[in-house]
Amino acid sequence: MPSSLLNSPQRLAERLNEIPAEPGVYFMHDHQGEILYIGKSKKLRARVKSYFQDPHLLSDRIRLMVQQVADIEFLVTDTETEALTLEANLIKQHQPHFNVLLKDDKRYPYVCITWSEEYPRIFITRRRQLSKPKDRYYGPYVDSHLLRQTLQWIHRIFPLRQRSRPLFKDRPCLNYDLVRCPGVCQSLISSADYQITLRKVAMIFQGQTEELVTSLESQMGQMSENLNFEQAAILRDQIRALQSLTRGQKVTLADETVSRDAIALVDDEKNYAIQMFQIRAGRLVGRLGFFAEKDGHTTGEVLQKILEEHYLSVENIEIPNEVIVQEELPEAEILSLWLTQRKGRKVTLTVPQRQSKAQLLEMIQRNAQYELERLQKKAQQNLQSLEDLSELLGLDQIPRRIEGYDISHIQGANAVASQVVFIDGVAAKQHYRHYKIKNNKVRPGHSDDYASLAEVITRRFRHSTQDLPDLVLIDGGKGQLSSVVNILEELEILGQFGIVSLAKQREEIFLPGESDPILSEPEQPGVQLLRRVRDEAHRFAVTFHRQQRLQQSRRSYLDQIPGLGFARQKELLAHFHSVDYIREATLQQLAAVNGIGPQLAQDIYNYFHQTT
């Protein structure tokens, strides 16, 4: 794959001239052939050309993408609606990095149901992982307290698995006796029957609580007719609990039979704050929140893109009959037709004319304004911390990108290092890295934090000239700082960014070449920011160290069994969850594991039951 098109004006011009002025989908590729961005347009040539004109008209995010574009592909469609449908399917398939308009704000939680597992789990998470397409995420929800309350209610209403791993090997835990769990760990309920229960739970997060209640009422009537009064009583209790769950969430609108989503936003110089209210049968069943950076688009264009991204990630059944929007969308007809095709019935996009709907949007905007003010306050606090830190350390500019490093081991064993990144005072976990220390001198019984730090800094900066930090923070004292300074001198990059160390015991801050710590107050904003970076680097290093130690402890036994390679060890541990359970397993249970035959099962059993 060739280099960036920006570096080859002739090749860029030739490629742009090859693109037709028809509706379709375009693909931006990097030099390795990876898809950076997928977009649609009713006039492909004009849309793609706009990326390569005045760079000042592009946002920072899109400008960064354009610099990496090495090739452009396109697919022509007959209509604009076909282009939107194709774009949605391709984005879902390839998940390009630059297709995400909405910022991943960790303050907003999601609910995840792991349909990829035999017995799915349901839990709250602030990280939306898209590596398993079968798993479903609902949200992000603005009110985390209400969300947790709802999930607690759901666990009371339905018998669900309570643990990710079984507590006991051969019997269920107390949750089974309390009828809080159907005995998932011992397969006392089939996967198919358990997933029926989970589908009922999913209906709640899809805004179908009323439909679920109606279905349960029908089942309760059938149970009563069949004289199965015990099961009918269980369904009765579930119906009452579900009705209590939605009581008091009513939103006044004239037509309470129509399902609606209503979306509005507010903005400042840098960001949009967006709120979406999900209203089903006159009840507010969900309040979702998003943030988006300003990319020079109009409000209508932002709303259009947000709706496309949101409905791309939901199931067809979650699409409402009506979407109330703050103002006219530039491609409202195309979006309406796409949603109609997915839902299988008419979906209308409405800019409110009636007073009740306009008042609803005003209420949504007020909520969005409160969220925006929270974001602004947090950004202002971070800016104050960065300015204070810059003054404290005597830096020429505000350290917008800070990298923190720490070493973790137990007397040299399983030595690892962490690299955490804070951008504008906020943890940027997508840039985190961890390292296994390769230095032969660092081994069990012999630790060397100086050598470990020197190795990590060398590996980080030896070949990387991009994304250099404004400040590097080392967890340690003068010795650790000196070892890092020596490496930066060898790499000839000392002085290109700031460097500082923060000692744990007295919270002392050291600068290169200074024998004494700098004067500071423990509670001043810049010092608190340094502590946050240091503590996060320590947490990340310790977590990785524990993972390595756990894997080693598991393998230490299993590695000694002849014929049991790494792949089969993984199968055993995935099946039994611990070495102790493997030790207690019978021959039949061992042989039932995928990849473990009768002979290897006998060898494993003999290893754990040797007689001396």
C-alpha positions as CSV (number, residue, x, y, z in Angstrom):
1,M,0.0,0.0,0.0
2,P,1.4,3.4,-1.0
3,S,2.1,6.3,1.4
4,S,-0.3,9.1,2.2
5,L,-2.2,10.7,-0.7
6,L,-1.3,14.1,0.7
7,N,2.3,13.5,-0.2
8,S,1.4,12.5,-3.8
9,P,-0.7,15.3,-5.3
10,Q,-0.7,13.8,-8.7
11,R,-1.9,10.4,-7.5
12,L,-4.5,12.2,-5.3
13,A,-5.8,14.1,-8.3
14,E,-6.0,11.0,-10.4
15,R,-7.9,9.1,-7.7
16,L,-10.4,11.9,-7.1
17,N,-11.2,12.1,-10.8
18,E,-11.9,8.4,-10.9
19,I,-14.7,8.8,-8.3
20,P,-18.1,9.3,-9.9
21,A,-20.7,12.0,-9.0
22,E,-23.3,9.4,-8.0
23,P,-24.7,8.2,-4.6
24,G,-22.7,5.5,-2.8
25,V,-20.2,4.7,-0.1
26,Y,-16.5,5.5,0.2
27,F,-13.7,3.9,2.1
28,M,-10.6,5.7,3.4
29,H,-7.6,3.3,3.8
30,D,-4.3,3.8,5.6
31,H,-0.9,2.6,4.2
32,Q,-1.4,-0.9,5.8
33,G,-4.8,-1.3,4.0
34,E,-6.8,-0.9,7.2
35,I,-10.1,1.0,6.9
36,L,-9.9,4.4,8.6
37,Y,-13.4,5.7,7.7
38,I,-16.5,4.7,5.9
39,G,-18.9,7.4,4.7
40,K,-21.8,7.9,2.3
41,S,-22.9,10.7,0.0
42,K,-25.4,11.4,-2.7
43,K,-22.5,12.8,-4.8
44,L,-19.4,10.8,-4.0
45,R,-16.8,12.9,-5.9
46,A,-17.8,16.2,-4.2
47,R,-17.9,14.7,-0.8
48,V,-14.5,13.0,-1.0
49,K,-12.9,16.1,-2.5
50,S,-14.0,18.2,0.4
51,Y,-11.6,16.3,2.7
52,F,-8.6,17.4,0.6
53,Q,-9.3,21.1,0.2
54,D,-8.8,23.7,2.9
55,P,-7.5,21.7,6.0
56,H,-8.5,24.6,8.3
57,L,-12.2,23.7,7.5
58,L,-11.7,20.3,9.0
59,S,-11.8,19.3,12.7
60,D,-8.7,18.1,14.4
61,R,-10.0,14.5,14.3
62,I,-10.8,14.5,10.6
63,R,-7.5,16.3,9.8
64,L,-5.6,13.6,11.6
65,M,-7.5,11.0,9.6
66,V,-6.8,12.7,6.2
67,Q,-3.1,12.7,6.9
68,Q,-3.2,8.9,7.1
69,V,-5.3,8.2,4.0
70,A,-3.2,6.2,1.5
71,D,-6.0,5.0,-0.8
72,I,-9.7,5.6,-1.4
73,E,-12.3,3.0,-2.6
74,F,-16.0,3.5,-3.4
75,L,-19.2,1.5,-4.0
76,V,-21.9,3.1,-6.2
77,T,-25.5,2.5,-5.2
78,D,-28.8,3.3,-7.0
79,T,-30.3,5.5,-4.3
80,E,-29.2,7.5,-1.3
81,T,-31.2,5.2,1.0
82,E,-29.3,2.2,-0.3
83,A,-26.1,4.1,0.5
84,L,-27.2,4.7,4.1
85,T,-28.1,1.1,4.6
86,L,-24.8,-0.1,3.0
87,E,-22.8,2.4,5.1
88,A,-24.6,1.2,8.3
89,N,-23.8,-2.5,7.6
90,L,-20.2,-1.8,6.7
91,I,-19.6,0.3,9.8
92,K,-21.0,-2.5,11.9
93,Q,-18.8,-5.0,10.2
94,H,-15.5,-3.1,10.1
95,Q,-15.9,-0.6,13.0
96,P,-13.5,2.0,11.7
97,H,-11.8,4.1,14.3
98,F,-12.7,7.5,12.8
99,N,-16.4,6.7,12.3
100,V,-17.2,7.4,16.0
101,L,-18.6,10.9,16.4
102,L,-19.8,10.4,20.0
103,K,-17.1,10.7,22.6
104,D,-16.7,7.7,24.9
105,D,-17.6,9.4,28.2
106,K,-16.8,6.9,31.0
107,R,-19.3,8.7,33.3
108,Y,-22.2,7.2,31.4
109,P,-22.7,3.4,32.1
110,Y,-24.2,0.8,29.8
111,V,-26.0,-2.4,30.5
112,C,-24.4,-5.5,28.8
113,I,-26.0,-8.9,28.2
114,T,-23.4,-11.4,27.0
115,W,-25.3,-13.4,24.5
116,S,-22.0,-14.8,23.3
117,E,-21.9,-17.0,26.4
118,E,-23.9,-20.2,26.9
119,Y,-25.4,-18.7,30.1
120,P,-25.4,-15.0,29.4
121,R,-24.5,-12.5,32.2
122,I,-26.1,-9.1,32.7
123,F,-24.1,-6.3,34.3
124,I,-23.3,-2.6,34.3
125,T,-20.2,-1.4,32.5
126,R,-18.6,1.9,31.5
127,R,-16.6,0.4,28.7
128,R,-18.4,-0.7,25.5
129,Q,-16.4,-3.6,24.0
130,L,-17.4,-4.5,20.5
131,S,-15.1,-7.5,20.0
132,K,-18.0,-10.0,20.5
133,P,-20.8,-9.0,18.0
134,K,-23.4,-11.2,19.8
135,D,-23.1,-9.2,23.1
136,R,-25.7,-6.4,23.4
137,Y,-25.1,-3.0,25.1
138,Y,-28.0,-0.8,26.2
139,G,-27.4,2.9,26.9
140,P,-25.4,4.9,27.8
141,Y,-27.7,5.9,30.7
142,V,-27.4,9.3,32.3
143,D,-28.8,8.4,35.7
144,S,-26.5,5.6,37.0
145,H,-28.3,5.5,40.4
146,L,-31.6,4.8,38.7
147,L,-30.0,2.2,36.4
148,R,-28.5,0.3,39.4
149,Q,-31.8,0.5,41.1
150,T,-33.5,-1.0,38.1
151,L,-31.0,-3.8,37.8
152,Q,-31.5,-4.6,41.5
153,W,-35.3,-4.8,40.8
154,I,-34.7,-7.1,37.9
155,H,-32.6,-9.5,40.0
156,R,-35.5,-9.6,42.4
157,I,-38.1,-10.2,39.7
158,F,-36.2,-12.9,37.7
159,P,-33.9,-15.7,38.8
160,L,-30.6,-14.8,37.2
161,R,-27.0,-16.0,37.5
162,Q,-25.3,-14.1,40.3
163,R,-21.7,-15.0,39.7
164,S,-19.4,-15.0,36.7
165,R,-17.7,-18.2,38.0
166,P,-19.1,-20.9,40.3
167,L,-18.4,-20.7,44.0
168,F,-18.4,-24.5,44.4
169,K,-17.4,-27.3,42.1
170,D,-20.2,-29.8,42.6
171,R,-23.1,-27.9,44.1
172,P,-24.9,-24.6,43.7
173,C,-24.4,-21.8,46.2
174,L,-27.0,-20.3,48.6
175,N,-28.5,-18.1,45.8
176,Y,-30.1,-21.3,44.3
177,D,-31.8,-22.2,47.6
178,L,-33.1,-18.6,47.8
179,V,-34.5,-18.9,44.3
180,R,-32.3,-16.0,43.2
181,C,-30.4,-18.2,40.7
182,P,-31.7,-21.2,38.7
183,G,-28.5,-23.2,39.3
184,V,-26.5,-22.0,36.2
185,C,-23.2,-23.1,37.7
186,Q,-24.3,-26.8,37.8
187,S,-26.4,-26.6,34.6
188,L,-29.6,-27.2,36.6
189,I,-31.4,-25.2,33.9
190,S,-30.8,-25.6,30.2
191,S,-29.1,-22.8,28.3
192,A,-32.2,-22.4,26.1
193,D,-34.5,-22.0,29.0
194,Y,-32.2,-19.6,30.7
195,Q,-32.0,-17.4,27.6
196,I,-35.8,-17.2,27.5
197,T,-35.6,-15.5,30.9
198,L,-32.8,-13.2,29.6
199,R,-35.0,-12.2,26.6
200,K,-37.6,-11.0,29.1
201,V,-35.0,-8.9,30.8
202,A,-33.9,-7.5,27.5
203,M,-37.4,-6.4,26.8
204,I,-37.2,-4.0,29.8
205,F,-34.1,-2.3,28.4
206,Q,-35.7,-2.2,24.9
207,G,-38.6,-0.2,26.3
208,Q,-41.1,-3.1,26.0
209,T,-42.1,-3.4,29.6
210,E,-45.8,-3.1,28.8
211,E,-45.5,-5.8,26.2
212,L,-43.7,-8.0,28.7
213,V,-46.4,-7.5,31.3
214,T,-49.1,-8.4,28.8
215,S,-47.2,-11.5,27.9
216,L,-46.8,-12.5,31.5
217,E,-50.5,-11.9,32.2
218,S,-51.4,-14.2,29.4
219,Q,-49.0,-16.9,30.7
220,M,-50.5,-16.5,34.2
221,G,-54.0,-17.0,32.9
222,Q,-52.9,-20.2,31.2
223,M,-51.2,-21.5,34.4
224,S,-54.3,-20.8,36.4
225,E,-56.5,-22.7,33.9
226,N,-54.0,-25.6,34.1
227,L,-54.3,-25.5,37.9
228,N,-50.6,-24.7,38.2
229,F,-51.2,-22.1,40.9
230,E,-47.7,-22.0,42.2
231,Q,-46.2,-20.9,38.9
232,A,-49.1,-18.5,38.4
233,A,-48.3,-16.9,41.7
234,I,-44.7,-16.4,40.6
235,L,-45.8,-14.7,37.4
236,R,-48.3,-12.6,39.4
237,D,-45.4,-11.4,41.6
238,Q,-43.3,-10.6,38.6
239,I,-46.1,-8.6,37.0
240,R,-46.6,-6.5,40.2
241,A,-42.8,-5.9,40.5
242,L,-42.6,-4.8,36.9
243,Q,-45.6,-2.4,37.3
244,S,-43.9,-1.0,40.4
245,L,-40.7,-0.6,38.4
246,T,-42.3,1.8,35.9
247,R,-44.7,3.5,38.3
248,G,-44.1,7.3,38.6
249,Q,-42.2,7.5,35.3
250,K,-45.1,8.9,33.2
251,V,-44.5,11.7,30.7
252,T,-47.6,13.6,29.6
253,L,-48.3,13.4,25.9
254,A,-51.6,13.4,24.1
255,D,-51.1,10.0,22.4
256,E,-49.9,7.5,25.0
257,T,-50.0,4.5,22.6
258,V,-47.1,5.7,20.3
259,S,-43.5,4.8,21.1
260,R,-41.2,7.8,20.7
261,D,-37.6,8.9,21.0
262,A,-37.0,12.6,21.5
263,I,-33.6,14.1,21.0
264,A,-32.2,17.6,21.6
265,L,-28.8,19.2,22.2
266,V,-27.0,22.3,23.5
267,D,-23.5,23.4,22.7
268,D,-20.6,25.6,23.7
269,E,-17.4,26.5,21.8
270,K,-16.0,23.0,21.8
271,N,-18.7,20.4,22.5
272,Y,-22.3,19.3,22.0
273,A,-24.2,17.7,24.9
274,I,-27.0,15.5,23.7
275,Q,-29.9,13.9,25.5
276,M,-32.3,11.4,24.2
277,F,-35.5,10.5,26.1
278,Q,-37.0,7.1,25.3
279,I,-40.8,7.2,25.8
280,R,-42.9,4.0,25.5
281,A,-46.7,4.1,26.2
282,G,-46.4,7.5,27.9
283,R,-43.6,6.3,30.2
284,L,-40.0,7.5,30.3
285,V,-38.1,4.2,30.1
286,G,-34.6,5.5,29.3
287,R,-32.6,8.7,29.4
288,L,-29.5,8.4,27.3
289,G,-26.7,10.9,27.2
290,F,-23.9,11.6,24.7
291,F,-21.1,14.2,24.1
292,A,-19.7,15.1,20.7
293,E,-16.9,17.3,19.7
294,K,-17.6,20.2,17.4
295,D,-16.5,19.3,13.9
296,G,-17.8,22.4,12.1
297,H,-21.1,20.8,11.3
298,T,-24.5,22.4,11.7
299,T,-26.8,21.3,14.6
300,G,-29.0,19.4,12.1
301,E,-26.0,17.5,10.7
302,V,-24.9,16.5,14.2
303,L,-28.3,15.3,15.1
304,Q,-28.5,13.3,11.9
305,K,-25.2,11.6,12.5
306,I,-25.9,10.9,16.2
307,L,-29.2,9.3,15.3
308,E,-27.5,7.2,12.6
309,E,-24.8,6.0,15.1
310,H,-27.4,5.3,17.8
311,Y,-29.8,3.3,15.7
312,L,-27.0,1.4,14.1
313,S,-26.2,-0.1,17.5
314,V,-29.7,-1.1,18.5
315,E,-31.9,-4.0,17.5
316,N,-34.7,-3.4,15.0
317,I,-37.4,-3.8,17.7
318,E,-35.9,-0.9,19.7
319,I,-36.6,1.6,16.9
320,P,-39.7,3.7,17.9
321,N,-42.6,4.7,15.6
322,E,-41.7,8.4,15.9
323,V,-38.5,10.3,16.5
324,I,-38.9,13.9,17.7
325,V,-36.0,16.1,16.7
326,Q,-35.0,19.6,17.7
327,E,-34.7,20.9,14.1
328,E,-34.9,19.7,10.5
329,L,-32.3,17.1,9.5
330,P,-30.4,17.5,6.2
331,E,-31.3,14.0,5.1
332,A,-34.5,13.3,7.1
333,E,-36.3,11.4,4.4
334,I,-33.3,9.1,3.8
335,L,-33.0,8.4,7.6
336,S,-36.8,7.9,7.9
337,L,-36.8,5.4,5.1
338,W,-33.8,3.5,6.5
339,L,-35.4,3.2,9.9
340,T,-38.7,2.2,8.3
341,Q,-37.0,-0.6,6.3
342,R,-35.3,-1.9,9.5
343,K,-38.4,-1.7,11.7
344,G,-40.8,-3.1,9.1
345,R,-43.3,-0.3,9.7
346,K,-43.5,3.5,9.2
347,V,-41.0,5.6,11.3
348,T,-41.6,9.3,11.2
349,L,-39.1,12.1,12.0
350,T,-40.9,15.1,13.5
351,V,-39.9,18.7,14.3
352,P,-42.5,19.6,17.0
353,Q,-45.3,22.0,16.1
354,R,-47.7,21.1,18.9
355,Q,-47.1,22.6,22.3
356,S,-46.8,19.3,24.3
357,K,-44.0,18.0,22.1
358,A,-42.2,21.3,22.0
359,Q,-42.3,21.4,25.8
360,L,-40.9,17.9,25.9
361,L,-37.9,19.1,23.8
362,E,-37.4,22.1,26.1
363,M,-37.2,19.8,29.1
364,I,-34.7,17.6,27.3
365,Q,-32.6,20.7,26.4
366,R,-32.6,21.8,30.1
367,N,-31.2,18.4,31.0
368,A,-28.6,18.6,28.3
369,Q,-27.6,22.0,29.5
370,Y,-27.0,20.7,33.0
371,E,-24.8,17.9,31.6
372,L,-22.9,20.4,29.5
373,E,-22.3,22.6,32.6
374,R,-20.9,19.6,34.4
375,L,-18.6,18.9,31.5
376,Q,-17.5,22.6,31.5
377,K,-16.9,22.6,35.2
378,K,-14.8,19.4,35.0
379,A,-12.8,20.8,32.0
380,Q,-12.2,24.0,33.9
381,Q,-10.9,22.2,37.0
382,N,-8.6,20.1,34.8
383,L,-7.3,23.3,33.1
384,Q,-6.6,24.9,36.5
385,S,-4.7,21.7,37.5
386,L,-2.6,21.8,34.3
387,E,-1.9,25.5,34.7
388,D,-0.8,25.0,38.3
389,L,1.3,22.0,37.4
390,S,3.0,24.0,34.5
391,E,3.8,26.8,36.9
392,L,5.0,24.4,39.6
393,L,7.4,22.6,37.3
394,G,8.5,25.7,35.3
395,L,7.3,24.3,32.0
396,D,7.1,26.4,28.9
397,Q,3.6,25.2,28.1
398,I,0.7,23.4,29.7
399,P,1.4,19.6,29.8
400,R,-1.7,18.4,27.8
401,R,-0.3,14.9,27.4
402,I,1.2,13.3,30.5
403,E,2.6,9.8,30.6
404,G,3.1,8.0,33.9
405,Y,5.3,5.0,34.4
406,D,5.6,2.4,37.3
407,I,7.2,-1.0,37.9
408,S,5.6,-3.9,39.8
409,H,7.1,-7.2,41.0
410,I,7.6,-9.3,44.0
411,Q,11.3,-9.5,44.8
412,G,12.0,-9.5,41.0
413,A,9.5,-12.2,40.1
414,N,7.0,-11.4,37.3
415,A,8.4,-7.9,36.8
416,V,6.2,-5.7,34.7
417,A,5.8,-2.0,33.9
418,S,2.9,0.3,33.1
419,Q,2.4,3.3,30.9
420,V,-0.7,5.4,31.5
421,V,-1.7,8.5,29.5
422,F,-3.6,11.5,30.6
423,I,-4.8,14.0,28.0
424,D,-6.0,17.4,29.2
425,G,-6.1,16.0,32.7
426,V,-8.3,13.0,31.8
427,A,-7.2,9.4,31.7
428,A,-7.0,8.2,28.0
429,K,-7.2,4.5,28.5
430,Q,-7.0,3.7,24.8
431,H,-3.4,4.8,24.9
432,Y,-2.4,2.7,28.0
433,R,0.4,0.1,27.6
434,H,2.0,-2.5,29.8
435,Y,5.4,-4.2,29.4
436,K,6.9,-7.4,30.5
437,I,10.5,-6.8,31.7
438,K,12.9,-8.7,29.5
439,N,16.2,-7.8,31.3
440,N,17.9,-11.1,32.4
441,K,19.3,-9.4,35.5
442,V,15.7,-8.9,36.8
443,R,14.7,-12.3,38.1
444,P,13.2,-13.9,41.2
445,G,15.3,-12.9,44.1
446,H,16.9,-10.0,42.3
447,S,15.0,-6.8,41.5
448,D,16.3,-3.7,39.8
449,D,13.8,-0.9,39.3
450,Y,16.4,1.4,37.7
451,A,17.2,-1.2,35.0
452,S,13.5,-2.0,34.5
453,L,12.6,1.7,34.1
454,A,15.6,2.2,31.7
455,E,14.3,-0.7,29.6
456,V,10.8,0.5,29.4
457,I,11.7,4.1,28.5
458,T,14.0,2.8,25.8
459,R,11.3,0.6,24.3
460,R,8.8,3.5,24.5
461,F,10.9,6.2,22.9
462,R,13.6,4.4,20.8
463,H,11.6,4.3,17.5
464,S,8.6,6.6,18.3
465,T,8.8,10.2,17.1
466,Q,5.0,10.7,17.2
467,D,2.7,11.4,20.1
468,L,5.6,12.6,22.3
469,P,4.3,13.6,25.7
470,D,4.5,17.1,27.2
471,L,5.5,15.5,30.6
472,V,6.7,12.2,31.8
473,L,6.0,11.2,35.4
474,I,8.1,8.5,37.1
475,D,6.9,6.7,40.2
476,G,9.9,6.9,42.5
477,G,12.6,9.1,43.8
478,K,15.9,10.7,42.6
479,G,17.4,7.3,41.7
480,Q,14.6,6.3,39.4
481,L,14.6,9.7,37.8
482,S,18.3,9.7,37.1
483,S,18.1,6.3,35.4
484,V,15.4,7.6,33.1
485,V,17.3,10.9,32.4
486,N,20.4,8.9,31.4
487,I,18.4,6.9,28.8
488,L,16.8,10.0,27.4
489,E,20.3,11.5,26.9
490,E,21.4,8.4,25.1
491,L,18.3,8.6,22.8
492,E,19.1,12.3,22.3
493,I,15.6,13.4,23.2
494,L,16.3,14.8,26.7
495,G,14.8,18.3,26.8
496,Q,12.1,17.7,24.2
497,F,9.5,17.3,27.0
498,G,9.4,17.7,30.8
499,I,10.2,14.9,33.2
500,V,9.5,14.6,36.9
501,S,9.4,11.9,39.6
502,L,7.0,11.6,42.6
503,A,8.1,9.6,45.6
504,K,5.5,7.6,47.5
505,Q,6.5,8.0,51.1
506,R,6.7,11.8,51.5
507,E,5.0,12.7,48.2
508,E,8.2,14.5,47.2
509,I,8.5,15.9,43.7
510,F,12.0,15.8,42.0
511,L,13.2,17.5,38.9
512,P,16.3,16.4,36.9
513,G,19.6,17.8,38.3
514,E,18.0,19.0,41.5
515,S,19.1,17.3,44.8
516,D,16.2,18.6,46.8
517,P,12.5,18.2,46.1
518,I,10.6,21.2,44.9
519,L,8.4,23.2,47.3
520,S,4.7,22.4,47.0
521,E,1.5,22.0,48.9
522,P,-0.1,18.6,49.1
523,E,-3.5,19.9,48.2
524,Q,-2.7,22.2,45.4
525,P,-4.3,21.3,42.1
526,G,-1.1,20.5,40.2
527,V,0.2,18.1,42.9
528,Q,-3.2,16.3,43.1
529,L,-3.1,15.8,39.3
530,L,0.4,14.3,39.6
531,R,-0.8,12.0,42.3
532,R,-3.8,10.9,40.2
533,V,-1.4,10.0,37.3
534,R,1.0,8.2,39.7
535,D,-1.8,6.2,41.4
536,E,-3.3,5.2,38.1
537,A,0.1,4.0,36.8
538,H,0.6,2.0,40.0
539,R,-2.9,0.5,39.8
540,F,-2.4,-0.5,36.2
541,A,1.0,-2.0,36.9
542,V,-0.2,-4.0,39.9
543,T,-3.2,-5.3,38.0
544,F,-1.0,-6.6,35.2
545,H,1.5,-8.1,37.7
546,R,-1.3,-10.0,39.4
547,Q,-2.5,-11.3,36.1
548,Q,1.0,-12.6,35.2
549,R,1.4,-14.1,38.7
550,L,-2.0,-15.9,38.5
551,Q,-1.2,-17.3,35.0
552,Q,2.2,-18.5,36.2
553,S,0.7,-20.2,39.3
554,R,-1.9,-21.9,37.1
555,R,0.8,-23.1,34.6
556,S,3.3,-24.1,37.3
557,Y,1.3,-27.3,38.0
558,L,0.0,-28.0,34.5
559,D,3.3,-27.4,32.7
560,Q,4.7,-30.5,34.5
561,I,2.1,-32.8,32.9
562,P,3.5,-34.5,29.8
563,G,1.4,-33.9,26.6
564,L,-0.5,-31.0,28.1
565,G,0.3,-28.0,26.0
566,F,-0.7,-24.4,26.3
567,A,-3.9,-24.8,24.2
568,R,-5.2,-27.7,26.3
569,Q,-4.3,-26.0,29.5
570,K,-6.5,-23.1,28.4
571,E,-9.3,-25.5,27.7
572,L,-9.0,-27.1,31.1
573,L,-8.9,-23.8,32.9
574,A,-11.8,-22.5,30.9
575,H,-13.8,-25.6,31.8
576,F,-12.9,-25.9,35.5
577,H,-11.8,-22.3,36.3
578,S,-9.1,-23.3,38.8
579,V,-6.3,-25.9,39.3
580,D,-8.1,-27.0,42.5
581,Y,-11.2,-28.0,40.6
582,I,-9.0,-29.9,38.0
583,R,-7.3,-31.8,40.9
584,E,-10.7,-32.9,42.2
585,A,-12.2,-33.9,38.8
586,T,-12.9,-37.5,38.0
587,L,-11.6,-39.3,34.9
588,Q,-14.9,-38.9,33.2
589,Q,-15.1,-35.2,33.9
590,L,-11.5,-34.6,32.6
591,A,-12.1,-36.7,29.4
592,A,-15.2,-34.6,28.7
593,V,-13.1,-31.4,28.2
594,N,-12.6,-30.4,24.6
595,G,-9.2,-31.7,23.3
596,I,-8.6,-34.0,26.3
597,G,-8.9,-37.7,25.4
598,P,-9.1,-40.7,27.7
599,Q,-5.3,-41.2,27.8
600,L,-4.4,-37.6,28.6
601,A,-7.2,-37.5,31.1
602,Q,-5.6,-40.6,32.8
603,D,-2.2,-38.8,32.8
604,I,-3.7,-35.7,34.4
605,Y,-5.6,-37.7,37.0
606,N,-2.4,-39.7,37.9
607,Y,-0.4,-36.5,38.2
608,F,-2.7,-35.1,40.9
609,H,-3.2,-38.4,42.7
610,Q,0.3,-39.7,43.0
611,T,1.0,-41.9,46.0
612,T,4.3,-41.5,47.8
